């Protein structure tokens, strides 16, 4: 079983969901054309960390925060498959497992000096004002780095992970250990590579960076020592990267996926004759849209189109590897996105005519979903949700706004597929989709239990009938004849949230399994 979770792609990025998408995606389309394509699927959150946490644990987490992590001892997909006897592997983005990088060579004084420098930088940016507080500097010190928590402690037999220059030194970690020392300093460069040095994306009058049509990357220009002048003198092309970053000599932000995929292919080679579970947290879809140079100028959608191309190539490489071993039809491949597209989606559409938030309906019409990453609107969490498993599921497309499905449902679905009995308080919010996948008809549980989504930004009060109003243009919240319904749903939601909070406290988010916490008593039906 292979779970591919991309990062910030919109449902309109792929031609299987949007016939007007401007980048051919034959391999991703193949997953849906030869499998099950859900059209009413939501990611658990419109923000990365909460979404990935709820996917991997099968439990809702509605705290008003963008941060989440799986604690040691909490049940999650990795431990489930490990307990079931599968070979397990994790690739790419480590989130939501804890795992900040630790410099094992650094002294206490060096750690303290790093923290002082970070705090001083933050304070300076705050004093400058505007959006300067978006700029980052981590002041990491050279040395041998490793994960603070090792993937094998969380059930993974093998892992090959990459890091993001927003928050960590740039590098790769095999089974939690850096593959080479962090001893090189990188500075931001303009992206695409043809853009002249000095053409910054950063607005030095008010702060803030644009993400389209230009951005930044880091890698080919390497320095033995950090910059000792005013760090703001250096070029700034992408706000979410450090202005300068420590990295491995082999690190190049354009190769974040390129370095990972061969390791995944090797894992399949080594375990093709065994049952295995692979989780690949892809960075594809997330700014700054860096890809290898071979993709340059190959699409009508600029650097985003190049990233879509790379994601499609990765899916094709994995399918080919499975076919080489004769196991493609007996391997479940799942493809999804952790949340919707970011704020550059509107700029991309206006400039290039590619709408990341557009999707086709079964009747041949197209709709444009409102919202973006972090928002509670439909585009913030409507996700591609493709399941290819030819030996188990016949090809079909499922669209039923009355019975939406969620990435939270992945856990119980996989448990049923491998005949794994979930323990007390394990994946308590996950609903099995097996019957839905096999027959195209929703069972009683799916019809009776609603789903919930999380957003990092508060939304205006809204009530929409997605069956008749999929673009949420007609807000019914203030209609006089809907006030009883609004009150009922508000009461229901508050009861549900209180239930989740009580359950997490009583079970330590699933760590305690000696006594099963009761199911939410109002699940018999929402009674709309």
N, C-alpha and C positions, 0 to 999 in steps of 0.2 A: 504494500500500500504506500502510495506517494501523495503527500499533501503539499501543494504549491500555493503559498500565500504571498501574493504580490503586495506592493506598497503604494497606495494612493492612486492606482489606476481608476478611471471611471468606467462605468458599464458601457459607455459609448465608444471606448477605445478599440473595441474588437468587432469585426464585421459580423460575427455570428449574432451579435445583439443589435448592431447598428449598420444597416446596409450602406449608409453614407459615410461610414468611417473611412478615412483616407489612406490607411496603412493596411495592406493585405496581412491577414493573420491566419494562414492556412493550417498551421499546427494547432493553435488554440481553437480554431473553428472545428478542427477534427475531433477534439475532445467532446464537444457538444453534439456534432453531427453523428458521431458514433456512440454517443452516450446520452445522458440526461441533462437537459438544459433547464434550470429553474429561472423564471423571469420575475418572480415575486420573492426574491431572497434578500435579506438584510444582513450586513455585518452587525456584530453585537454593539459596536460603537462607531462613531464617526471620527474617532481618534485612535492612533496606532496602538499604544500600550494597553488601554482598556479592551480594545477589540481583540487583540492577540491573547490577552489573559483569559477572556471569556471563551474564546475558541478552544484554547488548550485545556481549560478546566471544566467546561460544561456548566459553569455556574455564573449567574449574573453578579455584577459588581458595579453598583450605581453610585459609588462615592463621587463627590464633587471635586474630582482631581484628574489630571491627565496621566498620572503615574500609577503603575501596577507592577507587581512582581509575584511570581510563584514562590512560596516559602518551601523550604525543605520539609518533606513530610506531607505536603498537600498532594492529593491525587491529580494527575494530569495525563495527557495522552502518552507521553514518553514512558511513564511508569506503568500505565495500563498495558501497553504492548510488551514492555519488558516482563511484566508478571505473566503475560500470556505466552511467553517463550519465543517471542519474535526477536530477531536481530534489529537493533534500533540505531538510527543515525539522525543527527541534526546538522543542518547546513545553513550558512548565510547569517542572517540577523538573529541574534541570540534572544531578543525580547520575546516573551516576558520572563524568561529565566533571569535571576540575578546574575551578575557577572561583570561588574566593572573591572577595569584592568588594574593590576597591582604590579608595581615595580619592586621586584624582590631584591634589587641591588641598592635601593635608595635607603638612606639613613633617616632617622626620625627628624633630624634637622632639615634635611632636604624636603621631606614631606611637608613640614611646617612652613618652609620658605615658599614652596609651591602654593600652598593655601593662602599665604599672605599676598603673593603676587596676584592670584586670582581675585581675592577680595579687593585689592587696591584697584585693579582694572575695572571691576564692576562698579566700584564707588566713583571712579573717574567718569565712566560712561553715564552714570546717573546724574552727575553734576553737569555734564554737557547737555543732557536733556534730549528732547525729541525721541526718536526711535533708536538712538545710539545704544540703548540697553539691549538691543538684539545682537550686538556684536559679541564675539566670543574669543577668549584666550584661555588655554588650559595650563600652560607653563609646565608641562610634563618634563621629567628629567630622563636622560638617557639611561638605558639598562635593559635587563631581561624582564619581559612582562609576561604575566599569565592571568587567567581568569581568577577572580576572587572566590568564585564557586565553580567547581569542576562539573562539566556536563555529565560525567559518569555517575555523579552523586544524584542526578535527577533521572537516571534510567537510560541514558544514551551510551550504547557500546562504542560509538564512534562519533566524532564531531569535527567539522571544519568550518570555522566561523570567520567572518570579516567584521571590521569595525567601521564606525562612522566618525568623520573628522569633526563633527559637531561637538563631541563629548569625550572622545578617546584618542589615543595615538593611532595612527594609521597602520594597520597590519592584519595578519592572519594568524589564527590560533587552531592548532591541531590537537584535539583532545584537551583543550584548555590551556595549552602551552604555546607561547609565541614561537613561530617557526624560525625567527632570527632576531637579533638584538634590535631594539629601537635606538638608533644612533644617528639619524638623519633629520634635518629640518626642511620642511616644505613651505613654500609661500604660494598664495593664490595666484592663478593665472586666468586670463580671460578665455571664455569658452563660447563658441567653438574656437579651435586653435587659430583660425585665420583672422580672428578679431585682434586689432592692434593693442599692444600693451598701453595702459593708461586710459582706455575707454571703459571706465568703471561703471558698475551697476549701482554702486552705493551713492546715495544722495547725501553729500556732506553738509548740506544746509539744514536738512530736517532728519537725517538718518534714514534707515530703511533701504532695502534692496528690492529690485524687481527680479522676477524669476524668468521672465520671457520678454523678448526673444533671445536674450543673452544671459549667461550665468558664469560660473567659475569652475575651476578644477585644480587639483594639486597632484604633483607627481614627478614630471621629468626634470625640473630644475631642483637640484638638491644641494644642501649646504651642510657643512660640518659643524657650524656653530649657529646659535640663535642670533637674530637681529638685535643689535644693542642700541639702536637709535629709538626714536619715538615710533611705536608700533603702528600708529595711525598714518605714518608716512608710506607704509606699504600699500600696494593695491588691494582693493576690496571688491570682489566680484560676486560673492555669495555670502549672505549674512549668517547662515546656519553653520558655516565652517569656521574654525579658528582662523584668524588673520595669518597666523603662522602655526604650524603643527609639527610635532615630533612624529616620526614614522620609521618603518623598516625601509632599507634601501630598495627593496623590490616593490614597494607600494606605489600604486598609481590609482587615483580615484576612478579613472575611466575603466579600470579592470576589476572592479569590485565583484562582479559576477563571473567574469572570465577566469579568475583564479579558482573559483569554487566548483564550477560545473565538472571539470575533470575528476575532482575528488568524489563527487556524487556518482559519476560514471564508473569509477573504480570500485565503489562500494557495491554497485549492482553486479559488476563482474565477479566480485568475491563472494556474493551471497545469493546469486541467481537461483541456486538450488535449494535455498532455505526460505522460510517465511520472514519477510522483513518489513519494517515501517520506516519511512523517510519523511522527515519534516524539513522542508526547505523554505525558510523565511527570506524570500527574495527582497532585494532592495529596488528592483525594477519598478518604476513608476514614481519614485520619490525624487524630489529635487536634490541635487542640481542637474539631473538628467544626463549624467556622464555615461558614455559608452566607448568601446574601442573605436579607433579611427576608421576601421573598414566600413562602419555604418554611416560615415559622414555623407551628407547630401544624397541619401538614397530614398528619401520620402518627401511628400508635400507638407509635412507637419514638423519640419525643423528637428530640434534636438529631442522633443517628446516623441516624434515619429521614430527616431532612431532607437529610442529606448523600447518602444513597442516592438520594433523589429527584433531587438536582442531578446526580449522576453519570448517572442514566438520561436526564435531559433533555439532557445533553451528547451522549450517544450518539445520541439522536434528532435533535438539530440537525445532527450530522455526516452521518447517513444522509439527512436531508432535503436537505442541500446537495449531496451526491453525486447524489441523484435529480434535483435541479433541473438538473444538467448531463448527465443521462442516462448516468452512469458507475457507478451504485451496484452493478450486478451484475458489473461488470468491475473492481471495486476490492476487494482483500482487506482486511477489517477484523478485527483481532485484539483480544481483550479478556482481561485477566488482572489479577492482583494480585501485588505484589512479595513479599508474605508474608501470614501469617494475622493474625487480630485481636489487639488488645492485651489487657492484663489486665482491662479493664473489661467484656469479653465476658460474664463470669459475672454481674456486677452487672446488666447490661442484660437478660440472660435472666431472672434472678430477679425483677426489677422489672416487666418488660414482656412477658415470654414470647417474645421474639425471640431465636432461637439462631443466632448467627453461625457456629457450628461444626457445624451439622446439615446433612445432605445425604440426598437420596433415592437409593435403589438401584433398579436396573432391575426388581427383583421387587416393587416397591411398598412395601418397608419403608424405614424411615428409620434412620440411624445418627447418633450424636453423637461427634464426633472429640475426643480429648483434646488438651490443650496450648494454646499461644498463641504470639504473636510472640516471637521469640528462642529458643523451645524446639525440641527435636528431635522432639517429638511430632507426630502427624499434622496437627493443626489449625494448627501453626506454618508448614507449607509446602504444604498442599493448596490448590491455587489454582483459581479458575474459569479455564477455558481454552477460549475460543470463537473459531472461525474462520469468518467468513462470506465466501464467494467463490462466488456462484451459478453463474458461468460455468465454474467448475472443480470445485467440490466439491458433491455432492448432500447434502441434510440427513441427518444420522445422529448417534447418540449412541454413544460408545465407552467401555466400562467393562471393563477387564481388569487386575486387580491383578498378574497375572504379567508384564505388559508396561507398566510405568508410563512416562510421558513427562515431560519436564522443560522448563522455560523455556529451558534451555541449548540445546535442540533447535531453537529458533526460527531461529537463524543459518543452519544448513545447509539448513533447509527453504526459507527465502526465497532462498538462493543457487540452489537447484535450480529454484525457480519462475521465476527471471529468467534462467536458463541462465548463471549466473556460475560460473566455475571458481575454486574456492578455492585460494589460494596456499599455499606451504609454511608450516606452523605457524599458519595462519589457522583460527580456530574448531575447534581439534583435538578438542574433546570433544562437539561438536554432531553429532547424528544427524538425517538428513533424515526428516521425517514425511510427505512428499508421498504416497507409496504408501498409507500408513495413512489419510491424509485422503481419498484418492480411493476406496479400496476398503473401508476398515474392517478390513483384515487387516494385522497387523504383519509386516514383512519380516524376513529373517534377521538383519540388523544390529540391529534393535530387540530381537529376542529374545535375541541373544547378548550385547549390551553392556548392563550394568546402569547405573543412574543413581546419583548421589551427591548428598546434600544437606548443607548447612552450617547450623550453629546457633551462636548467640552465647552460649548457656548450655550447660554440660555436662549430659548426661543420665545417668540410671542405666543400667547395663547392661541391654539388652533384646534379645530375639529374638522376632519375631512373624510369624505366617503371615497376611498380609493377605487372602489368598483366603478363609480361613475365619474370620478374626478381624479385620475391618476397623476395629473400635473399639479394638484392641490391649488387650484385657482379660486375655489369657492369656499371660503372659511365659514363654517356653520356655527362657530363657537358662540357667537352673540345672538343667534337666532332665538327668538322668544320660544318657539315650539321645541327647541333643542335643550333648554335649560335643565330639564329633568335628567336627560341623558348625560349632559356635562357633569352634573352633580353626582350621578351614579358612577361614571367613569373616574372622576376625581377621587371619590371615596374608595373605589376598587383599587386604584393605583396606590393610594396612601396605605391601604391595608397590605398590599403586596410588598411595598417597600419596607414596611415595618416588619413583615414576616422575614424578608431577606436579611435585615439587620439582626433580628433575633437569632436566626439560624446560623449566621456567620459567627456570632458571639458564642453560641452554645456549642458549635462543632469545630471552632477554630478554623473556619473555612475548609472544612472537610478533613482535617487532621484526625479528629476524634471519630472513630467508627464503631464504638461499642454500643451506641444507641442511635437508631435512625430518627432523625428529626422529621416530624410530620410534614406532609405536603400541604401547601397553601389550601385552606379549606374552601375557597371560593372558585377553585378550578373546575368545579362541576359544570359551570358554564358562565360566560361573561354576562349573559342575559341582556344583550343589547336590544 
